[in-house]
Amino acid sequence: MTIMIAKLIIVTVILFLPFCREADEQQISKPNFLVNSSHLDALYEEFNIDEDSMGIIHIYSDYPDYNWIGDDDEGIACVDDASRAAIFYLRNYQSNKDIKSLTKSERLIEFLLFMQSENGFFYNFIFEDHSINKTHKNSIDEANWWSWRAMWALSESYKIIKEVNPELTKQILSGLVKSVEATKKSFPEEKTIIKVNGIEFPAWLPAETASDQAAVLVLALLNYFEEIKDTSIINYINNLCDGILTMQKGNSSKIPFYAFLSWQNTWHAYGNSQSYALLKASKILQRDDLQMAALNEINVFYEYLLNENFLSSFTIEKDDDSLKFSKKNNFPQIAYNFRPMIFACLEAFALTRDSVYVSKAVEISEWFFGQNVSGKQMYDPSNGRCFDGINSEDDVNLNSGAESTIEALLSIQVLVQFEISKEDLLKNISNYKK
């Protein structure tokens, strides 16, 4: 598939989606041919534990057969991937009223609840015998990535599951309350600033300065507040957002060009949902500073990444009164690098109605269709696989594990399901053709 064909397919799908609906508001939109869950469905497995039916997503799937592959140290499935998949299937159900997607999302949520520890956080991995891995460093029940992702998935699911499954809704709410209360106790209320290599950072985020983790947590807490109306959480969300703002460095002409650093003086592309989270928060908290900071990153730093053919990571250091790059890496480039940017661009459009952000989302998504340094199409709509990454210009990882598959599907899904007015779409097409 050529780059131009991919562009035309994506933009055409966005253009015509609103007009595929009948006047009846209850008309169900048909599944889009670009969003193919076949490979993800093949990674999904259901089983019973103590008479509870739950679903998992197998972690690894390698070229050329793409069968299930586990890991002796980690296990066969994890909360991270189940959370991502649950969100994808829930959104697929919302758009297409696909009952199979709803069932899968419910079973995945059951798995997340099964993996919740008594302390409110989550274990991550499960072994082949369905016992929980409680010792691997990336599976401990603590305030870490997998706990935030589980909270995000539970908070997203609550809004939908409450309409169809009252019993599961009660369990979701109980799990959310437990995890939110644990989260409140995990971080200091005092906003302490620390210096690393002469650069100021906040010390009240996850792992003190992890703004990437904080962004996912903000998404979960925003959903929780909207549904539960727990006003006590607002101050906490504000504090997290303030910490994320402190991690933004540079400006339109100075390094690193409004980027939100991930942790301390390091930026990595994967999981950087800060702009998306701040845009979401700006509406609820009514804070224009959050929207402005996010738009600055999208307008300036995302453009820098596009001009650089994307980066994988970099570090910065103090250079007299300014900052400079101390290290830059182009690889690996993975699907998880791009989904957060696409989400942020489309959220920016939702807030500003400026079609330039739709164009930017489409431009970033072209990485999946060959607009990358390898020239390789990474996502194949015919089978739903996304390759695991680009290691160099001449080396593409042809495996297709859970993370890459789901992050690609979430990226394409949000593009083709995003409802945009006819006027804005026509402006977008005009800009796109220039």
Buried (B, 14 or more C-beta within 10 A) or exposed (E): EEBEEBBEBBBEBBBEBBEEBEEEEEEEBEBBEBBBBEBBBBBBBBEEEEEEEBBBBBBBBBEEEBEBBBBEEBBBBBBBBBBBBBBBBBBBBBBBEBEEBBBBBBBBBBBBBBBBBEBBBBBBBBBEEBEBBEEBEBBBBBBBBBBBBBBBBBBBBBBBBBEEBEEBBEBBBEBBBBBBEBBBEBBEEEEEEEEBEEBEBBBBBBBBBBBBBBBBBBBBBBBBBBBBEBEEBBEBBBBBBBBBBBBBBBEEEEBBBBBBBBBBBBBBBBBBBBBBBBBBBBBBBEBEEBBEBBBBBBBBBBBBBBEEEBBBBBBBBBEEEEBEBBEBEBBBBBBBBBBBBBBBBBBBBBBEBBBBBBBBBBBBBBBBBBBBBBEBBBBBBEEBBBBBBBBEBEEBBBBBBBBBBBBBBBBBBBBBBBEBEEEBBEBBBEEBEE
